[in-house]
Amino acid sequence: MRIAYYPGCLAQESAKELDMATRYVCRALGIELVEFPNFSCCGSGFIDEANEALNVAINARNLAIAEKAGLDLLTICSTCQGMLNLARVRMQDPSMKARVDAALKPLGIEYKGTTQVKHLLRVLTEDIGLDAVKAKVRRPLNGMKVGAFYGCHLLRPSDEMQSESGEEPRSFEDLLSAVGATPVDYRGRVMCCGFPILFVKPSTANTIAGRQILDAQAHGADAMATPCPLCHTSLDAYQNKAARAVESPLQMPVFHLPQVVALAFGASPEEIGLSRHLVRTDAAIAKIRPVART
Amino acid sequence: MSDDTIAVPFDIYRFLPGKDQIPRYQRYTLQLVPHTPVLTGLLQIRSELDPTLGLRYSCRSAICGSCAMQINSKSRLACETQVGPEVERHGRIVVEPMRNQPVLRDLVVDQSPFWREYQKVEPHLKLDPRRPMPEGKPTPMTPAEVDRFKETPRCIACAACYSACPAAEADPGFPGPMALAKLYRFVVDPRDTAHQERLLRIQPNGLWTCLRCHLCTEACPKDVRPSERIRDLKEMAIAVQGATELGSKHAYGFKENLKGAGQINEMKLVRATFGLSGMFGQVGQGIRVWRKKPEIMKKPRKIEGMDELDKIYAALDPPPKEDTP
């Protein structure tokens, strides 16, 4: 399949390992990533708070780029997914569409609304399918217990995001099972990581992140995995602060979603940038046991 | 849905503070048709199996908002949540009291934190004493004025949103979704004369603690969509007052940040939020992250078609007009 690749800012900058792992997984599965150097940032939810119409217009422009090429759009970040999809929903409101069109049309940009915005999780579980994913597994993650952490904007508001469920999704756990890992069921998996207020109200944000990590830990997770680099920042890069906020030592490896899949496909830690994580991931990888043959 | 009964295992949170050391979960299994409301099950347990079960309810019709509780970890009204789908999804029904409010007994919570925050937003019309509303006469509104309320008048104050809110959980000073949705309702009321004052007061008092996780919107039984109205309040607060808080500075700074390259410049954003001096507080963590991820110091690549983005900004985000004296 061919799809427009929207990496988002972080995967091109401080979360490069997410881009590396995405490319690894897509190469293995024959997903052709079509790149567009004119995509802009999605606004990350912050521009939406400052100026809704501007946020919609910026993302309608992004969508129109993929639309013109006749492609659906692949995101690898829950927040990018949320913001691009939100623009699609807001553009269904005639007064918003009129305002945004008035800004886009003089630039020769036409937004029609024909492009679907798909997160990698959905592409893997629905378009490619779990059987095809399973077929590429060379090293099943047998024995590794992983707590999926979805990220709010992938799921909610569930009506606008057209997500599988706002509070009880299953697809990430299904994907983890497909690559041989054992998914861990815990309440925190659909909760917030605290990122939106990480700089604004750090103590609250760190407490929220810490509680989700503790919850995963209490349910036996060897690692967490997230489809969102913002969640990854909160849970991995700021885990030391989260630990201080919840007054517990934390040492929870946190993978990006495609890293987990790539590991099972046989990728080396270097190929998917695991050394770039703040919390070491080797303890979780050491849990992987060869599948017993009967 | 079928009228055949199914076995419904309820695991109910039981706790009487002062008497019980720790909460426990008690299992009761009933035979019910799948479309039975959870509340009906709980009332059957209380009348047939255990008269000591504490719960709060009244209308049984999703109007009074009394029976909000956690059903398989979701904050819901027990009267409108059916047992069938819950059993199908989870194999059982775990019933717990709402979160973020102290438990009084079993499923009954002390709602004072919720109501305290509600009172703080002064949920009543503030009128100009020089222009009292005409006695005994209605004050008509145009359809456009009514539309601005969005779904907020539907709120039944059940507190499901407050129970679901992770910001309220981690920060007891956060007003919570319902109080903020209520505030919105008065800010857009054409009869109210304290719009600006209300916005000025909320900006430094919790508005920017909202995580926009949308768990409140998911939990709300009346589709009030508090998270979306909180977003509206944020934009209105910046419009009235400018960016005065760390939260609004961050949002405003993010918007300005894209103007250079079309992609986020992480260092520039930290500076816009905290100011040059405030950046020092971020240095320690910054160095820790930079060692593994040196890109946080790099300028982002400038996107192609930046001129298009500039023109979109010019059209939809013009610089604020100078006040004419």
HADDOCK unambig.tbl for C-alpha pairs under 7 A between the chains (distance, minus, plus):
assign (segid A and resid 9 and name CA) (segid B and resid 263 and name CA) 6.08 0.50 0.50
assign (segid A and resid 9 and name CA) (segid B and resid 264 and name CA) 6.30 0.50 0.50
assign (segid A and resid 13 and name CA) (segid B and resid 295 and name CA) 5.23 0.50 0.50
assign (segid A and resid 13 and name CA) (segid B and resid 296 and name CA) 6.70 0.50 0.50
assign (segid A and resid 14 and name CA) (segid B and resid 293 and name CA) 5.28 0.50 0.50
assign (segid A and resid 14 and name CA) (segid B and resid 295 and name CA) 5.12 0.50 0.50
assign (segid A and resid 14 and name CA) (segid B and resid 296 and name CA) 5.54 0.50 0.50
assign (segid A and resid 37 and name CA) (segid B and resid 303 and name CA) 5.91 0.50 0.50
assign (segid A and resid 37 and name CA) (segid B and resid 304 and name CA) 5.74 0.50 0.50
assign (segid A and resid 38 and name CA) (segid B and resid 303 and name CA) 5.06 0.50 0.50
assign (segid A and resid 38 and name CA) (segid B and resid 304 and name CA) 4.37 0.50 0.50
assign (segid A and resid 38 and name CA) (segid B and resid 305 and name CA) 5.68 0.50 0.50
assign (segid A and resid 39 and name CA) (segid B and resid 303 and name CA) 6.74 0.50 0.50
assign (segid A and resid 40 and name CA) (segid B and resid 262 and name CA) 4.99 0.50 0.50
assign (segid A and resid 40 and name CA) (segid B and resid 263 and name CA) 5.72 0.50 0.50
assign (segid A and resid 40 and name CA) (segid B and resid 303 and name CA) 6.52 0.50 0.50
assign (segid A and resid 41 and name CA) (segid B and resid 262 and name CA) 6.07 0.50 0.50
assign (segid A and resid 41 and name CA) (segid B and resid 263 and name CA) 4.84 0.50 0.50
assign (segid A and resid 41 and name CA) (segid B and resid 264 and name CA) 6.65 0.50 0.50
assign (segid A and resid 46 and name CA) (segid B and resid 251 and name CA) 4.61 0.50 0.50
assign (segid A and resid 46 and name CA) (segid B and resid 254 and name CA) 6.33 0.50 0.50
assign (segid A and resid 47 and name CA) (segid B and resid 251 and name CA) 5.95 0.50 0.50
assign (segid A and resid 47 and name CA) (segid B and resid 254 and name CA) 6.33 0.50 0.50
assign (segid A and resid 47 and name CA) (segid B and resid 255 and name CA) 5.02 0.50 0.50
assign (segid A and resid 49 and name CA) (segid B and resid 231 and name CA) 5.55 0.50 0.50
assign (segid A and resid 49 and name CA) (segid B and resid 234 and name CA) 5.89 0.50 0.50
assign (segid A and resid 49 and name CA) (segid B and resid 235 and name CA) 5.51 0.50 0.50
assign (segid A and resid 49 and name CA) (segid B and resid 251 and name CA) 6.36 0.50 0.50
assign (segid A and resid 50 and name CA) (segid B and resid 234 and name CA) 6.99 0.50 0.50
assign (segid A and resid 50 and name CA) (segid B and resid 235 and name CA) 4.99 0.50 0.50
assign (segid A and resid 50 and name CA) (segid B and resid 238 and name CA) 6.96 0.50 0.50
assign (segid A and resid 50 and name CA) (segid B and resid 251 and name CA) 5.75 0.50 0.50
assign (segid A and resid 50 and name CA) (segid B and resid 252 and name CA) 5.71 0.50 0.50
assign (segid A and resid 51 and name CA) (segid B and resid 235 and name CA) 6.23 0.50 0.50
assign (segid A and resid 53 and name CA) (segid B and resid 316 and name CA) 6.84 0.50 0.50
assign (segid A and resid 54 and name CA) (segid B and resid 313 and name CA) 6.88 0.50 0.50
assign (segid A and resid 54 and name CA) (segid B and resid 316 and name CA) 5.62 0.50 0.50
assign (segid A and resid 54 and name CA) (segid B and resid 317 and name CA) 6.62 0.50 0.50
assign (segid A and resid 103 and name CA) (segid B and resid 312 and name CA) 5.79 0.50 0.50
assign (segid A and resid 103 and name CA) (segid B and resid 315 and name CA) 5.80 0.50 0.50
assign (segid A and resid 104 and name CA) (segid B and resid 312 and name CA) 6.97 0.50 0.50
assign (segid A and resid 107 and name CA) (segid B and resid 308 and name CA) 6.64 0.50 0.50
assign (segid A and resid 152 and name CA) (segid B and resid 213 and name CA) 5.25 0.50 0.50
assign (segid A and resid 156 and name CA) (segid B and resid 214 and name CA) 5.83 0.50 0.50
assign (segid A and resid 157 and name CA) (segid B and resid 214 and name CA) 5.91 0.50 0.50
assign (segid A and resid 157 and name CA) (segid B and resid 217 and name CA) 6.69 0.50 0.50
assign (segid A and resid 157 and name CA) (segid B and resid 218 and name CA) 6.38 0.50 0.50
assign (segid A and resid 166 and name CA) (segid B and resid 218 and name CA) 6.49 0.50 0.50
assign (segid A and resid 192 and name CA) (segid B and resid 213 and name CA) 6.00 0.50 0.50
assign (segid A and resid 194 and name CA) (segid B and resid 211 and name CA) 6.74 0.50 0.50
assign (segid A and resid 196 and name CA) (segid B and resid 211 and name CA) 5.61 0.50 0.50
assign (segid A and resid 197 and name CA) (segid B and resid 209 and name CA) 6.61 0.50 0.50
assign (segid A and resid 197 and name CA) (segid B and resid 211 and name CA) 6.51 0.50 0.50
assign (segid A and resid 200 and name CA) (segid B and resid 246 and name CA) 5.39 0.50 0.50
assign (segid A and resid 200 and name CA) (segid B and resid 247 and name CA) 5.34 0.50 0.50
assign (segid A and resid 201 and name CA) (segid B and resid 209 and name CA) 6.81 0.50 0.50
assign (segid A and resid 204 and name CA) (segid B and resid 170 and name CA) 5.68 0.50 0.50
assign (segid A and resid 204 and name CA) (segid B and resid 171 and name CA) 6.13 0.50 0.50
assign (segid A and resid 207 and name CA) (segid B and resid 170 and name CA) 6.43 0.50 0.50
assign (segid A and resid 208 and name CA) (segid B and resid 170 and name CA) 6.34 0.50 0.50
assign (segid A and resid 237 and name CA) (segid B and resid 289 and name CA) 6.40 0.50 0.50
assign (segid A and resid 276 and name CA) (segid B and resid 292 and name CA) 4.99 0.50 0.50
assign (segid A and resid 276 and name CA) (segid B and resid 293 and name CA) 6.36 0.50 0.50
assign (segid A and resid 277 and name CA) (segid B and resid 292 and name CA) 6.83 0.50 0.50
assign (segid A and resid 278 and name CA) (segid B and resid 292 and name CA) 6.90 0.50 0.50
